[in-house]
Amino acid sequence: MSSVRTPLADLTIRLGDSILDALSAIENGRVRGAIVIGDDERLIGIVSDGDIRRALLAGCRLDIPVDEIIQTKPLTVLARTPRADVIDLMRSRDVSFVPILDEHGTVTGIHLLNEIIGPKTLPNAALIMAGGRGSRLGALTEWVPKPLLKVADRPVIEWIILHLVSEGIRTVFVSTGYLADQIEHHLGDGSDFGCSITYLRDPADRPLGSGGALGLLTPYHLEHPIIALNGDLMTRFDLRAMLTSHRQIENDLTLASQTHSIEVPFGVLQLGPEGSVEQIDEKPNASWPVNAGIYVINPELLDLVRSDRDFPMTELIQSCLDAGHRVGHWEIDGDWIDIGRPEDLREARGTT
């Protein structure tokens, strides 16, 4: 479905309006249906183009009220419903649009299969780094690349792409290496997910590592900060907030962070002089901010990337620090799981 940018008012009609009024709303809104609201602005139902077609074939006139053909129990979602879940619902119910309601039942927007009315498309490109072997997962990745492992019946990389698209990203690069053909065949050109996908392949005899693939972006002459993220993350985060922080603080590179805590399973002694014990802390917790594998990178930093060898992202970060570039962090406040280990994959799948 093509991109739609239509005021919500053009899609709505009211009880008592005619079938002709519904057809006008469908034509003005360029959506395959009209939304029917009451005097209190709450949703009454919808009238699809199919409903109108069946009514006309049954002999109804264009001037009769739509009240007789309204679907009063249409599929609806709340604004906080994740995009991936919305798409699954739409596909399972075979519908092309879904009204978005607030907690009072008022229509606040509409979802289409590949587009949402309202959010602004971002000019930034995203790079999903999906070339690793996933060796820590053992036999699980012997025949399947790690980004295609499924969580909730969907490959991890699909969750990533759908989240990026829901945040306004339309240009996606995917760096591939290990079992690259499977990833490229599965995702295709990205049109099924509402974006365009370009593939960047590691040389067959020379894996580029987590950061080396960034160097393959140079020929594309990107002008806006690049969102780069690992291809094995189950996460939902506020990408727009991260981009805003990056811009306002004037970072050259921003990395997302997570707080990682460890409980020491023993009583920890606080020692004084001459072997004295001054305090004992039973099973204390220690925590640190850790790299979450999500980055915003200014395009000029691509000159620091080495594409002739394995180049980890940590080396790029250190090169930025050594060169005096401003490196900042942005703390994720949403869900985040790295599925790089079997126990983490089980947690993401809810099977721990």
N, C-alpha and C positions, 0 to 999 in steps of 0.2 A: 504494500500500500504506500502511496506517495505521502510526502510530508504534508501535514495540514497545519495551517495557522489561521484559525477562524475564531472570532469572538463567540463566547458561549451563548450570548443572547441570540445569535443568528440560528442556533440549533434548537431553541426552546419554543414551545407553543403552550397553550393553556386549555383547560377543559372548556368545551363548547366551540373551540376552533374547528374549522372544517378540514376534510381530507385535503382540499386544495391548499389550505394554509400549511398543512404538514408537508405536502410536496414542495411548497415554496421554501420551507425551512431546510428540507433535504437538499434542494438545489443550492440555496445560499451557503449552507454549511459545508457542502461537498462531503458529507458523511452519509452513510447508508441508513439513516433513520433520524427521527426527531425525538426530543425529550419533552415530556408533558409534565408541567408543574401546576400546582394549585395556587390559590390566592395568597397562601402563606409562604410561597416560594419553595415548598417541599416537593419532592418527587412524587408524581402520581404513577408514572409508568413511561413506556416508550412506544413509539410507532415506527416500525421498520419499513423500508421500501417493499419488502416482501408482504407485510401485512396489508399495505395499500394495494398492491397488485392482486392479492387474493380477494380483497373486498370489491375491487372493480370488476373482476371476473365473475363475482357472485351477483353483480347487478347493482351495487351501491353507486350513488351519485357523488360527484365531487363536492357538493355543497352540504352533505350530511356531516354532523359532528364526528370528530375522531373518537369520542367517548365509547363508541360501540366496538372499536377495533384495538383499543389500548392493551398492551401487555402490562398488567398491573403488578406482576412479580418478576421484573427483569433482573438479570445479573447486575449487581452493583458492588463497589468496593469502597473502602475508606482510603483517605489520602495516604495513610501510613503503610498501606499494603505494598510489599515489595514488588517491583516491576516483574521479576521472574515469576512470582506467584500469579500476578495478573495475567501474564501471557499464557501460563498453564491453564488458568480458568477459561480464558477466551477460546483457546484451542479445544479444550474438552467440551465446551458448550457450543462450539462452532458459531461464535458471534464475532462481529467485526468492530464493535465499539461497546464501551462499558462506562456508564456514568460514575463519577467520583462523588461521594457524599461526605458531609461532615457529620458530627455526632447527633445533629438535629434532623437529619434527613434532607438537608438542603444540598442542591447540586453545586459543586464547586469547580468541576472540570470534567474532562472526558478522556478516557484512554482509548487509543487506537492500537492496532496490532503492532505497529512499528513506530508509533509516534504518540506523544502526549501533548494536548493543547496547553500552552502556558510556558513551560520551561524553555529558556533560551539555549540554543545550541552553542557550545563552547568552541573557540577556534583552536584549542589545544589538541595535539595528537597524543595518543597513549601507546606505550610499548609494553607488551606482555612478554616477559622473558621465560620462554617455555622450551629451552633447548637442552636442559639437564637430563641425566640418566635416571635420577631418583634411586640411586643404588641403596640408600638406607631402607627402602621399602622392599628390598629383596625380590622374591618371586612375583610380587604384585605388579612390578614394572618390567618383567622379563619380555612380555609381548605387547604391553600397553604403555604408552608414555604417561608419565605422572599427571600431566594436566587433563588427561582424558579419564582418569579414575572418577567414579561417580559418587556423589553425595546427594541424597534425596532424589535419586533417579536422574540426575543431570551431571554431566562432566564438570569438574571444577572450573575449567577454563570458560565454560559457558556462563557460570555464575559470575565470573569476573567481568566478562564482556557485557552481560546484561546490566550489571551494576554501573559500569562505565557509561553505557548508553543512557541509562536512567538519569545520570548526572549531567548529560548533555554532550558527551563525547561522540563524535561521528567518524573520526579517523583513527583507526587502530592498526598498529604494526604488531606482528607476532614473530619473535625470533625463535627459530626451530633448529633442531640438531638431531637428537636421538629420536628415531621413528618419526621423522618429520612428515612423511607422506600421510600417516594416519591423522595427524592434527590438521594438515592442510585439506585433506579430503573431508574431514568431519565439519570443519567450520566454513569451507568454501570462501566465497567473496565477502561474506558478512551480511549479505542482504537479508537473510533470515532473522538477523538480530538487530536490524536497524542501523547498520554502520557499514563502512567499507574496510576490508582487511587486506593489508599488504604483508607478505611474508619475507623475512630476512633470514636466510639460511647460514648457519655456521659452515665453514669449509669442512668437507668430509674428514680430512685428516688433522684438523686443528680446531677443537672446540674453543670458543671465545670467552667462555665464562660468563658470570652474571652481569659484568659491566661491558664486556667487549662488544656486544651486539649494538650498543649505543653508537659505536663508530660507523656502523652500516647505515645510520640515518643521515650522515653528512650529505649524500647526493640529493636529498629531498629538500634541502634549504628551508628547514622549519624556522618560523619566525617567533613562535610563542613558546613559553615553558612547556617542557615535555613531561608527561606523567609516565613514569616507569615503575613497573611492579612485577614481582615474582609470579610465575604462573601456577603456583601451588598454594594460593591463599584463599581461605574461605573468610571473607570479610565484607562488612558493609560500613563504609565511612563517608563522612561529609567531604567529598572531593572539592566542592566549591569553597568550603571553609578553609581547606588546606591551601588552595590556590590564592585565596584572599590573604591568608597569613603570609604566604611566600612573597606576595607583592607588597604588602604593607610594611613588612620588616625589611624589605629589599634584600632578601636572600638571593644568593646565586644558586644554592642547592638547599632544598629542604627535605629532610627525611622524616618519615612518620615513625613514631616511637610507641612502644607498649611498656607498661610496667610489669616486670617479671619478678615474682616473689618466690623465695625458697624458705621452707621451714627447716631449721636445724633440728634433727631428731634426738638431740641430747641436751642436757643441761650445760650451758656455756658458762665458764668461769671467768670472772673479772679478777685478774691477779694484781696484787700489790707488791711492795718490796719484800725481799727475802722469802719469796714463795708463799706469802700470805694470800688468802682468798678474801676478797673484799665484797664480792657479790656473786650470786649464781642466778642466771636467767634460764628458766626451763623452756626448752624448745622455742627459741626466739625466731622471728621472721626477719629476713633481710630482703630488700627489694632494690632494683635498679631499672632505669629506663633502658630499653633494648631496641635495636633496629628492627622495625616491623616489615622491611622489604618493600616499602612504597616510597617513591621519591618524586619530587618536582625539580626539574633540572633546566636551567637556562641553556638555550641552544649553543651559546658560545663556549660552553664547557666541553662540548663534543671534541674540541681540538686536543683535550687532555687524554682522550681515550686511545688506548693501544688496541689495534685490531689485528696485530700480527702474532698474538699469543693469548693464552688464558689470562684474562684481565678481570679480576673480581671487582665488584662494586666498591668494596672497602678500599681498594687501591685508588679508585677515582676520588672517593671522599678524602682520603689522605692527601692526594695530589692537590685537591682544591684548598685544603688547609695550608699546605706548604706554600702554595702560590698566593696566599693572602685573600682568597675568595671567602665570601661570607657563607657559612654553613649553619643552618638552624634546624630545629626539630619541631614537629607538630604532633601532639599526643592524640592518638586515636581514642575516641570514647565509645566506639561501637564494638561489634563482635569481631574477633580476629582469631583465626586458627591457621597455623602453618601445617599442612598435611604431610610434611617431609618424613615423618616417622610413623610406623604402623600404629602406635598408640594414639598419635594425633589424628590419624585418619579414622580410627575407631571412634574417637571423641566427636569428630565432625559428623560422623554417621549416626551418632547417638547409640553406639553399641558397646560402650565401655562398661 
